[in-house]
Amino acid sequence: MNPALDVNAVRTQFPALALSDAGNARVYFDNPAGTQVPQMVIDRMVDVLKFKNANLGGYFKTTRDASAVVEDAHQAMADFYNAASPDEIVFGQNMTSLTLHFSRCLAKTFKPGDEIVLSRMDHDANVAPWLLLAQDCGLRVRWMDFDPETCEFPEDALNKVLTEKTRLLAMGMASNCTGTVHDVAAFAGQAKKAGALVYLDAVQYAPHLAIDVQALGADVVVSSAYKWFGPHQGILWARKDLLQETFAYKVRAVSDSEINHKFETGTQSHEGMAGCHAAVDYLAQFGTGEIRSARIKSAWTRLAAYEQPLTQHLINGLQTFKSLTIRGVTSANAAHKRVPTVSFTVENVNPDGLAKRLAADNIFVWSGHNYALEPIKRMGLENKGGVLRVGLAHYNTAAEVDALLSSLHSALK
């Protein structure tokens, strides 16, 4: 069994966590939009820029070293996702860019009149690309709806909209707005029975829980490393046979036989890939097991055991405020149904104003729609300033949560 997490030891690995402004320590609760990075990620990226900075395919030292960086990064991400092969890994700038690109590559598999199912709970990065595709290809869009009171999908949410014409299900594994974790394995199973491709956004899930693409039953899973302690990179996993058969928009010099690399347009960020590799190794240090994929899975169990009570501490504190509504799962018995992203509204109080007041105390949070256009609209918050969003990570502390609650008390007096 893994020992309890020593958060003070964790924090020493992150240079940003030691920073202060005018004597006030920084409190990073902006994690759903991007986490801080450990020193080992910084060091690995600097190493590439200093000693391995070259393009691929040559015979000299730096190009051979750069090729090794790329190969190792693909293997690291295969371990992160528990993929069958590094050939199933595609790097890109971020999840949004990868989804825009890959959706266009898939376009040739659709015909007018086909249907796609999108989620009312999703970040716009897994909505807008498909809406654009539907517009260009003459597809019908059907919506998988959630309960705005519970912020969860009913069990029959997908079956209500599946038809014999459904060709794609695109949904998130966890909401960047409500923090809800969805039963994507069950929904993927339903979609596959209908003959549809399943495209999963793991951006908010990946910083908190283990991903096993071999068990999910999906066709594509994509996340962004800067949400899980790495650099600004996106990483897409897809079934090898899907990558092989899917048309790729690429330059002529790249062969179709290069499977995953045919989707990695142009020269990629080798330093970014090295940073992703380092972020995977950072996470693996918290787990046990003989192979890295096992250590990563074990690490997420250990990190979740720290995050879940910390999240409940935040929820319990927020529930003491009158006229404050948490938009998501609040029960301690349902901790497994959410990630530590907690959004809330206060009656007759603009979320932007609260965010500014907290920022004055050096507490970093986000407000507004946070690109979750559909859930904000579905909850009736589109014209009310959206939500105030507090996002925890395993390097945050109970003292920081208490500081936020204290600042919030002062702001709402």
C-alpha positions in Angstrom: 0.0 0.0 0.0 1.2 3.5 -0.8 1.9 5.7 2.2 0.0 8.9 2.7 1.1 11.8 0.5 3.6 14.3 2.1 2.3 17.5 0.5 5.1 19.6 1.9 7.6 17.3 0.2 5.5 17.5 -3.0 5.5 21.3 -2.9 9.3 21.5 -2.8 9.4 20.1 -6.3 7.5 23.1 -7.7 9.5 26.3 -7.9 6.3 28.4 -8.5 4.8 27.3 -5.2 7.5 29.2 -3.2 6.8 32.5 -4.9 5.1 35.4 -3.2 4.1 38.9 -4.2 4.5 41.8 -1.8 4.9 39.3 1.0 1.7 37.4 0.1 2.2 33.8 -0.9 0.5 32.7 -4.1 -2.4 30.4 -3.9 -2.9 28.5 -7.1 -6.5 27.5 -7.5 -6.5 28.1 -11.2 -5.4 24.6 -11.9 -8.3 23.5 -14.2 -6.9 26.1 -16.7 -3.3 25.0 -16.2 -1.2 23.6 -13.4 2.3 24.5 -12.2 5.2 22.4 -13.3 7.9 20.6 -11.2 11.6 21.3 -11.6 12.2 18.0 -13.3 10.0 19.1 -16.2 11.8 22.4 -16.5 15.2 20.6 -16.4 14.3 18.1 -19.1 13.0 20.8 -21.4 16.1 22.9 -20.9 18.3 19.9 -21.5 16.7 19.4 -25.0 17.1 23.1 -25.9 20.8 23.1 -24.8 22.1 19.8 -26.0 19.6 18.1 -28.3 18.2 20.9 -30.4 17.9 19.6 -34.0 15.4 18.3 -36.5 14.9 14.6 -37.1 16.3 12.2 -39.7 19.9 13.1 -39.9 23.1 11.2 -39.1 24.8 13.6 -36.6 24.7 13.6 -32.8 22.0 16.2 -32.1 19.5 14.8 -34.6 20.0 11.2 -33.2 19.5 12.6 -29.7 16.4 14.5 -30.7 15.0 11.3 -32.3 15.5 9.5 -29.0 13.7 12.3 -27.2 10.7 11.9 -29.5 10.7 8.1 -29.3 10.9 8.1 -25.5 8.1 10.7 -25.2 5.7 8.6 -27.3 6.5 5.6 -25.1 6.0 7.7 -21.9 2.6 8.8 -23.1 1.6 5.2 -24.1 2.3 4.3 -20.5 0.3 7.3 -19.2 -2.7 6.2 -21.2 -2.0 2.5 -20.8 -2.0 2.3 -24.6 -1.0 -0.9 -26.4 1.8 0.8 -28.4 3.6 4.2 -28.7 2.4 4.1 -32.4 -1.0 5.0 -31.0 0.2 8.4 -29.6 0.0 11.7 -31.5 1.5 14.9 -30.2 0.2 18.4 -31.0 0.0 21.9 -29.6 -3.0 21.2 -27.3 -6.3 19.3 -27.1 -8.2 21.9 -29.0 -5.7 22.0 -32.0 -5.6 18.2 -32.1 -9.4 17.9 -32.1 -9.8 20.5 -34.8 -7.2 18.7 -36.9 -8.4 15.2 -36.3 -12.1 16.0 -36.8 -11.1 17.3 -40.2 -9.2 14.1 -41.0 -12.3 12.1 -40.0 -14.6 14.2 -42.2 -14.1 11.9 -45.2 -15.8 9.1 -43.3 -19.1 11.0 -42.9 -21.8 11.7 -45.5 -24.7 14.1 -45.5 -27.5 13.0 -43.2 -25.2 11.2 -40.7 -25.7 12.1 -37.1 -23.3 12.9 -34.3 -24.0 13.2 -30.6 -22.4 16.0 -28.6 -22.6 16.6 -24.8 -24.2 19.6 -23.1 -21.6 19.2 -20.3 -18.5 19.7 -22.5 -15.8 22.3 -22.9 -16.2 24.0 -26.3 -13.0 22.3 -27.5 -15.0 19.1 -27.8 -18.1 20.8 -29.2 -17.2 23.6 -31.7 -14.9 21.4 -33.9 -17.8 19.0 -34.4 -20.3 21.7 -35.0 -18.1 23.1 -37.7 -17.7 19.6 -39.2 -21.5 19.1 -39.1 -22.0 22.4 -40.9 -19.5 21.6 -43.6 -20.5 17.9 -44.1 -24.3 18.2 -43.7 -24.5 16.2 -40.5 -27.3 16.3 -37.9 -26.3 17.2 -34.4 -28.1 15.5 -31.5 -27.4 16.5 -27.9 -26.8 14.4 -24.8 -28.3 16.3 -21.9 -27.6 16.4 -18.2 -29.6 17.2 -15.1 -28.8 20.8 -14.2 -29.8 20.1 -10.5 -27.5 17.1 -10.0 -25.0 18.1 -12.7 -24.9 14.4 -13.8 -26.1 12.5 -16.9 -29.0 10.2 -16.4 -28.2 6.6 -17.3 -30.4 6.8 -20.4 -29.0 10.2 -21.5 -27.3 8.7 -24.5 -29.8 6.1 -25.5 -32.4 8.9 -25.8 -30.5 10.3 -28.8 -28.8 7.3 -30.4 -30.2 6.2 -33.7 -29.2 4.0 -36.6 -27.6 7.0 -38.2 -25.3 7.9 -35.3 -21.7 7.9 -36.4 -19.9 9.7 -33.6 -20.2 10.3 -29.8 -18.0 13.2 -28.5 -18.0 13.8 -24.8 -15.7 14.6 -21.9 -14.5 12.3 -19.2 -14.9 15.0 -16.5 -16.4 18.5 -16.7 -14.2 21.5 -16.5 -17.2 23.4 -15.1 -19.0 21.1 -12.6 -16.2 18.7 -11.9 -18.5 15.8 -12.6 -16.9 12.5 -13.6 -18.9 10.7 -16.3 -19.4 7.0 -16.7 -17.8 7.1 -20.1 -17.1 3.4 -20.3 -20.8 2.7 -20.1 -21.7 5.4 -22.7 -18.9 4.3 -25.0 -20.3 0.8 -24.9 -23.7 2.0 -25.9 -22.2 4.1 -28.7 -20.1 1.3 -30.0 -23.2 -1.0 -30.2 -24.8 1.6 -32.4 -21.7 1.6 -34.6 -20.4 5.0 -33.7 -16.9 6.3 -33.1 -16.2 7.5 -29.5 -14.0 10.6 -29.0 -13.2 11.5 -25.4 -11.9 14.7 -24.0 -9.8 13.7 -21.0 -8.3 17.2 -20.2 -10.0 17.6 -16.8 -9.9 13.9 -15.9 -6.2 13.4 -16.6 -4.8 15.5 -13.8 -6.6 13.5 -11.1 -7.4 9.9 -12.1 -5.8 7.1 -14.1 -6.7 6.6 -17.7 -6.8 3.1 -19.2 -7.6 3.4 -22.9 -7.6 -0.4 -23.3 -10.5 -0.6 -20.9 -12.5 2.4 -21.9 -13.8 1.1 -25.2 -13.3 4.5 -26.9 -11.6 5.1 -30.2 -9.8 8.4 -29.4 -8.8 10.0 -26.0 -7.0 13.3 -25.9 -5.6 15.6 -23.1 -3.3 18.5 -22.6 -0.1 18.1 -20.6 -0.2 21.6 -19.2 -3.3 20.5 -17.2 -1.3 17.7 -15.5 2.0 19.3 -14.5 3.6 19.3 -17.9 4.3 21.9 -20.7 1.9 23.3 -23.3 1.4 20.2 -25.3 -1.6 18.1 -26.4 -1.5 14.3 -26.7 -4.0 12.2 -28.6 -4.4 8.4 -28.3 -6.3 6.6 -31.0 -6.6 2.9 -31.9 -3.8 1.9 -34.2 -6.1 0.6 -36.9 -8.1 3.9 -36.8 -4.9 5.9 -37.3 -3.9 3.6 -40.2 -7.2 3.9 -42.1 -7.9 7.6 -41.4 -6.9 10.2 -44.0 -4.4 12.7 -42.8 -3.9 16.3 -43.9 -0.1 16.4 -44.2 2.8 17.4 -46.4 3.8 15.0 -49.2 7.1 14.1 -47.8 5.4 12.3 -44.9 4.4 8.7 -45.7 1.1 7.2 -44.8 3.0 4.3 -43.3 4.3 6.5 -40.5 0.9 5.9 -38.8 0.9 8.3 -35.9 3.5 10.8 -37.2 1.4 11.5 -40.3 -0.9 13.5 -38.0 2.0 15.4 -36.3 2.2 18.2 -38.8 5.5 19.9 -39.3 8.3 20.0 -36.8 7.0 19.3 -33.3 8.1 20.8 -30.0 10.8 18.3 -29.0 11.4 20.2 -25.8 7.6 20.0 -25.1 7.7 16.2 -25.7 10.6 15.9 -23.3 8.6 17.9 -20.7 5.6 15.5 -21.2 7.9 12.6 -20.6 9.3 14.3 -17.4 5.7 15.0 -16.2 4.9 11.3 -16.6 8.0 10.4 -14.6 7.1 13.0 -12.0 3.7 11.3 -11.5 5.1 7.8 -11.6 7.3 8.5 -8.5 4.2 8.4 -6.3 3.2 4.9 -7.3 4.5 1.4 -7.0 5.0 -1.4 -9.5 7.6 -2.9 -11.7 6.6 -1.1 -14.9 5.8 2.6 -15.4 2.2 2.1 -16.4 1.5 0.3 -13.2 3.3 3.0 -11.1 1.2 5.6 -12.8 -2.1 3.8 -12.0 -1.0 3.3 -8.4 0.1 7.0 -8.2 -3.3 8.3 -9.2 -4.9 6.2 -6.4 -2.6 7.7 -3.9 -3.1 11.3 -5.2 -6.9 10.9 -5.2 -6.8 9.7 -1.6 -5.2 13.1 -0.8 -7.4 15.3 -3.1 -10.8 13.9 -2.2 -10.9 14.9 1.5 -9.3 18.3 0.6 -12.1 18.8 -2.0 -14.7 17.9 0.6 -13.1 20.4 3.1 -13.6 23.1 0.4 -17.2 22.0 -0.3 -18.1 21.9 3.4 -16.7 25.4 3.9 -18.6 26.8 0.9 -21.8 25.3 2.1 -21.7 27.6 5.2 -22.3 30.6 3.0 -25.9 31.8 2.6 -27.1 32.2 -1.0 -24.1 30.2 -2.4 -24.9 27.4 -4.7 -22.3 24.8 -5.7 -22.8 23.7 -9.2 -21.8 20.0 -9.0 -21.7 16.9 -6.7 -21.4 17.8 -3.0 -21.9 14.6 -1.1 -18.9 13.1 0.6 -20.3 9.7 -0.3 -20.0 10.6 -4.0 -16.4 11.8 -4.0 -15.6 9.4 -6.8 -18.1 11.2 -9.0 -16.1 14.4 -9.2 -12.7 15.8 -9.7 -11.5 18.7 -7.5 -12.9 21.4 -9.7 -15.6 23.2 -7.7 -17.7 25.9 -9.3 -20.3 28.0 -7.5 -22.5 31.0 -7.8 -23.6 33.5 -5.1 -27.0 35.1 -5.5 -26.8 38.7 -6.8 -23.0 38.6 -6.8 -21.0 38.8 -10.1 -18.4 36.0 -10.3 -15.9 38.4 -11.9 -16.1 40.7 -8.9 -15.4 37.9 -6.5 -12.5 36.7 -8.6 -11.0 40.2 -8.5 -11.4 40.4 -4.7 -9.7 37.0 -4.3 -6.9 38.0 -6.6 -6.3 41.0 -4.4 -5.4 38.5 -1.7 -3.2 36.6 -4.1 -5.7 33.7 -4.5 -5.9 32.7 -8.1 -9.3 31.5 -9.4 -11.2 31.7 -12.7 -14.6 33.2 -13.3 -17.1 33.3 -16.2 -17.9 30.5 -18.6 -14.4 29.0 -18.7 -15.1 27.8 -22.3 -17.9 25.6 -20.9 -20.5 27.4 -23.0 -23.0 24.5 -23.1 -23.2 23.7 -19.4 -23.3 27.4 -18.4 -26.2 28.0 -20.8 -27.9 24.8 -19.7 -27.8 25.9 -16.0 -29.2 29.3 -16.9 -26.0 31.2 -16.0 -25.2 32.6 -19.5 -26.4 36.1 -18.6 -25.4 36.0 -14.9 -21.6 36.0 -15.3 -21.2 32.2 -15.3 -19.5 30.7 -12.2 -16.6 31.2 -9.9 -14.3 28.2 -10.3 -11.9 26.9 -7.7 -9.7 24.0 -8.9 -7.5 22.0 -6.5 -4.5 19.9 -7.3 -2.5 17.5 -5.1 0.0 20.3 -4.2 -2.7 22.4 -2.6 -3.2 22.4 1.1 -6.0 22.7 3.7 -4.4 26.0 4.9 -4.8 27.4 1.3 -8.5 26.3 1.3 -9.0 28.1 4.6 -7.4 31.2 3.2 -9.8 31.2 0.3 -12.8 30.7 2.6 -11.6 33.6 4.8 -11.1 35.9 1.8 -14.5 34.9 0.5 -16.1 35.8 3.9 -14.5 39.3 3.7 -15.6 39.8 0.1 -19.2 38.9 0.8 -19.7 41.0 4.0 
